[in-house]
Structure formats: C-alpha cells, structure tokens
Amino acid sequence: MNKTPALTFNGQSPTHNENSSFCKRGLTEAEAARYIGMSTHFLRMGRQEGRAGNRTLPPPHVKIGRAVRYLLDDLDKWLEEHRHAAIKQPSSSATATIYPTNSSSKHKE
C-alpha cells in the first residue's frame, strides 16, 4: 500500500528523492510545518514551552545535536489524533413567537 503525501515540495514528494533510492523520513521544522499546515512558530514554541495555557501540544520531534527533525509517521499520527468528526446540528423545531401589534391604538394627531 503506497501512501500519497499530503503535499509536494518543489514538485516532488517530501519523502522520496527521484535521484536516490532512499525515502526521507525526517523533515526539518519548515518542511514539517508545511506538511501539517501550521507555522514554524507553532512548532518551536510547542517544543520550548510544551502545554502553556491552552496551547495545543505539537507533534513529537527527534533532536540530534542541534538538529530538530519530525518523523513522517509521527506527523501523520498527530494529524489523525487531532481529526474531529463533523457534528450534526440538531434540527431546530423551535418556531419564532410573533407578538401581535395592538392595532386598536392609533396615533392621534
């Protein structure tokens, strides 16, 4: 089963380099941000501060020295964990109440 990437970078899959026989598993911060549709600021602040206030936790990352990488499997899992099903709105059976105007009182000149 071949997974289709959510987006491409320079017209190519973010995971496969046609000039090479390997598939890229780790994305840089900028690539990961584009892949999940969030900003690099979101990823950086989440790594540095964790769950501060009501902040959404970012996806897990790998740190090798100073290099930060995000694994595609982790990004896909994080996206699935944040998927919400559409909520069906209950049909409104409430009717508007219309109050009659007092037609017997006329303005006198």
MINUDREN-526392 format. One record per residue: residue number from 0; x, y, z of N, C-alpha, C in turn. Coordinates in nm, 3 decimals. Example, Ala and Ser with C-alpha at 12.3 -4.5 7.8 and 13.67 -1.06 7.14 Angstrom:
% residues 2
num:n.xx:n.yy:n.zz:ca.xx:ca.yy:ca.zz:c.xx:c.yy:c.zz
0:1.319:-0.569:0.780:1.230:-0.450:0.780:1.320:-0.330:0.780
1:1.285:-0.225:0.708:1.367:-0.106:0.714:1.290:0.003:0.787
***
This chain:
% residues 109
num:n.xx:n.yy:n.zz:ca.xx:ca.yy:ca.zz:c.xx:c.yy:c.zz
0:0.085:-0.119:0.000:0.000:0.000:0.000:0.089:0.123:0.000
1:0.074:0.209:-0.098:0.158:0.327:-0.114:0.083:0.450:-0.065
2:0.141:0.521:0.031:0.077:0.641:0.083:0.109:0.759:-0.008
3:0.010:0.837:-0.038:0.029:0.958:-0.116:0.055:1.073:-0.020
4:0.165:1.148:-0.038:0.193:1.258:0.053:0.088:1.367:0.044
5:0.069:1.438:0.153:-0.030:1.544:0.159:0.005:1.660:0.067
6:0.132:1.682:0.043:0.174:1.791:-0.042:0.309:1.760:-0.101
7:0.352:1.843:-0.193:0.482:1.823:-0.254:0.571:1.944:-0.228
8:0.700:1.922:-0.237:0.798:2.028:-0.222:0.875:2.036:-0.353
9:0.869:2.151:-0.417:0.933:2.169:-0.547:0.886:2.064:-0.647
10:0.758:2.030:-0.641:0.701:1.935:-0.735:0.732:1.790:-0.703
11:0.799:1.762:-0.591:0.833:1.625:-0.555:0.775:1.590:-0.419
12:0.762:1.462:-0.395:0.716:1.413:-0.266:0.816:1.454:-0.159
13:0.770:1.489:-0.038:0.863:1.526:0.068:0.942:1.406:0.119
14:0.903:1.286:0.080:0.967:1.167:0.134:1.054:1.092:0.035
15:1.042:1.122:-0.093:1.115:1.043:-0.191:1.194:1.132:-0.285
16:1.320:1.100:-0.300:1.407:1.172:-0.392:1.427:1.085:-0.514
17:1.387:1.132:-0.632:1.397:1.051:-0.753:1.540:1.019:-0.789
18:1.637:1.099:-0.744:1.777:1.076:-0.776:1.841:0.977:-0.680
19:1.768:0.928:-0.585:1.823:0.839:-0.484:1.727:0.724:-0.459
20:1.778:0.618:-0.397:1.694:0.503:-0.370:1.639:0.503:-0.227
21:1.658:0.612:-0.151:1.608:0.616:-0.014:1.488:0.708:-0.004
22:1.410:0.684:0.099:1.295:0.770:0.129:1.327:0.850:0.255
23:1.300:0.978:0.251:1.327:1.066:0.363:1.218:1.049:0.468
24:1.256:1.018:0.590:1.159:1.001:0.699:1.152:1.125:0.787
25:1.263:1.195:0.803:1.268:1.309:0.893:1.260:1.440:0.818
26:1.166:1.524:0.858:1.150:1.655:0.795:1.207:1.764:0.885
27:1.257:1.869:0.824:1.302:1.984:0.901:1.181:2.054:0.961
28:1.207:2.153:1.044:1.097:2.228:1.105:1.009:2.293:0.998
29:1.071:2.355:0.900:0.995:2.423:0.794:0.915:2.324:0.712
30:0.975:2.209:0.677:0.904:2.108:0.600:0.788:2.049:0.681
31:0.812:2.023:0.808:0.708:1.968:0.895:0.592:2.066:0.910
32:0.624:2.194:0.926:0.520:2.296:0.940:0.432:2.299:0.815
33:0.493:2.296:0.698:0.415:2.295:0.574:0.334:2.167:0.561
34:0.392:2.056:0.601:0.325:1.926:0.590:0.197:1.921:0.674
35:0.203:1.976:0.796:0.084:1.971:0.883:-0.001:2.097:0.873
36:0.045:2.196:0.795:-0.034:2.317:0.776:-0.031:2.413:0.893
37:0.078:2.409:0.969:0.093:2.500:1.083:0.218:2.585:1.059
38:0.242:2.680:1.148:0.359:2.766:1.134:0.481:2.705:1.205
39:0.598:2.751:1.163:0.720:2.708:1.232:0.719:2.762:1.375
40:0.656:2.876:1.394:0.645:2.934:1.529:0.567:2.840:1.621
41:0.459:2.781:1.571:0.381:2.686:1.649:0.468:2.569:1.695
42:0.547:2.514:1.602:0.632:2.400:1.636:0.741:2.441:1.736
43:0.804:2.554:1.713:0.913:2.599:1.801:0.864:2.629:1.941
44:0.754:2.703:1.950:0.701:2.738:2.083:0.652:2.614:2.157
45:0.594:2.521:2.084:0.549:2.398:2.147:0.664:2.315:2.202
46:0.776:2.312:2.128:0.894:2.240:2.177:0.952:2.307:2.300
47:0.953:2.439:2.300:1.017:2.513:2.409:0.930:2.522:2.533
48:0.800:2.539:2.514:0.713:2.565:2.629:0.614:2.454:2.660
49:0.601:2.355:2.572:0.505:2.248:2.596:0.363:2.300:2.598
50:0.284:2.250:2.691:0.144:2.293:2.700:0.135:2.411:2.796
51:0.158:2.528:2.743:0.146:2.651:2.822:0.005:2.705:2.801
52:-0.067:2.719:2.910:-0.205:2.767:2.898:-0.289:2.665:2.826
53:-0.355:2.706:2.720:-0.439:2.614:2.644:-0.376:2.577:2.510
54:-0.245:2.592:2.499:-0.174:2.564:2.374:-0.185:2.415:2.338
55:-0.207:2.388:2.212:-0.209:2.251:2.162:-0.067:2.198:2.158
56:-0.049:2.077:2.209:0.083:2.016:2.205:0.124:1.989:2.061
57:0.248:2.018:2.025:0.294:1.993:1.889:0.324:1.844:1.870
58:0.351:1.802:1.749:0.388:1.663:1.726:0.524:1.632:1.788
59:0.551:1.505:1.818:0.682:1.469:1.874:0.793:1.499:1.773
60:0.912:1.520:1.825:1.026:1.550:1.739:1.148:1.469:1.783
61:1.247:1.466:1.695:1.373:1.399:1.722:1.480:1.508:1.723
62:1.567:1.504:1.822:1.673:1.603:1.829:1.807:1.530:1.827
63:1.890:1.564:1.730:2.024:1.508:1.716:2.119:1.626:1.716
64:2.187:1.644:1.828:2.268:1.766:1.844:2.174:1.885:1.847
65:2.198:1.979:1.758:2.108:2.094:1.749:2.001:2.076:1.643
66:2.013:1.973:1.564:1.919:1.949:1.455:1.788:1.891:1.509
67:1.678:1.949:1.467:1.544:1.902:1.506:1.478:1.845:1.381
68:1.426:1.725:1.394:1.357:1.660:1.283:1.224:1.605:1.331
69:1.131:1.599:1.239:0.997:1.543:1.265:0.980:1.424:1.173
70:0.946:1.308:1.232:0.926:1.188:1.153:0.788:1.189:1.089
71:0.782:1.147:0.963:0.654:1.148:0.892:0.548:1.066:0.963
72:0.586:0.951:1.015:0.488:0.867:1.086:0.430:0.942:1.206
73:0.515:1.015:1.278:0.469:1.093:1.394:0.376:1.206:1.351
74:0.408:1.271:1.239:0.324:1.381:1.190:0.187:1.329:1.146
75:0.187:1.216:1.075:0.060:1.158:1.032:-0.024:1.116:1.152
76:0.039:1.055:1.252:-0.033:1.013:1.372:-0.089:1.135:1.447
77:-0.008:1.241:1.458:-0.051:1.363:1.526:-0.172:1.424:1.455
78:-0.168:1.427:1.322:-0.281:1.480:1.246:-0.407:1.396:1.270
79:-0.393:1.265:1.271:-0.509:1.178:1.295:-0.565:1.199:1.435
80:-0.477:1.220:1.534:-0.523:1.243:1.671:-0.600:1.374:1.685
81:-0.576:1.468:1.595:-0.644:1.597:1.601:-0.758:1.609:1.502
82:-0.795:1.498:1.442:-0.908:1.497:1.349:-1.037:1.498:1.429
83:-1.129:1.582:1.389:-1.261:1.588:1.454:-1.367:1.558:1.351
84:-1.462:1.477:1.389:-1.574:1.447:1.301:-1.668:1.567:1.301
85:-1.735:1.585:1.192:-1.832:1.693:1.184:-1.946:1.664:1.281
86:-1.991:1.765:1.348:-2.100:1.749:1.444:-2.229:1.787:1.373
87:-2.323:1.694:1.372:-2.451:1.721:1.309:-2.532:1.812:1.400
88:-2.572:1.922:1.345:-2.653:2.017:1.421:-2.795:1.963:1.432
89:-2.851:1.965:1.552:-2.990:1.918:1.565:-3.084:2.010:1.488
90:-3.184:1.949:1.428:-3.279:2.031:1.354:-3.359:2.114:1.453
91:-3.375:2.237:1.421:-3.444:2.328:1.512:-3.594:2.318:1.488
92:-3.664:2.270:1.590:-3.810:2.262:1.579:-3.875:2.384:1.646
93:-3.791:2.470:1.699:-3.845:2.588:1.765:-3.896:2.685:1.659
94:-4.009:2.742:1.687:-4.065:2.841:1.595:-4.058:2.977:1.661
95:-4.048:3.075:1.581:-4.042:3.210:1.634:-4.180:3.251:1.683
96:-4.182:3.316:1.797:-4.309:3.365:1.852:-4.330:3.506:1.799
97:-4.443:3.524:1.738:-4.474:3.656:1.683:-4.582:3.717:1.771
98:-4.550:3.832:1.825:-4.645:3.901:1.911:-4.728:3.995:1.826
99:-4.859:3.990:1.841:-4.944:4.078:1.761:-4.926:4.224:1.805
100:-4.935:4.309:1.710:-4.929:4.452:1.744:-5.069:4.496:1.783
101:-5.075:4.595:1.863:-5.204:4.646:1.908:-5.258:4.738:1.801
102:-5.345:4.685:1.716:-5.398:4.764:1.604:-5.508:4.858:1.648
103:-5.562:4.839:1.766:-5.671:4.926:1.810:-5.621:5.062:1.856
104:-5.495:5.070:1.892:-5.445:5.201:1.934:-5.376:5.266:1.815
105:-5.437:5.377:1.774:-5.382:5.451:1.662:-5.324:5.581:1.715
106:-5.221:5.623:1.646:-5.163:5.751:1.689:-5.258:5.864:1.655
107:-5.279:5.950:1.751:-5.367:6.064:1.728:-5.280:6.183:1.690
108:-5.330:6.259:1.599:-5.260:6.379:1.556:-5.306:6.499:1.632
***
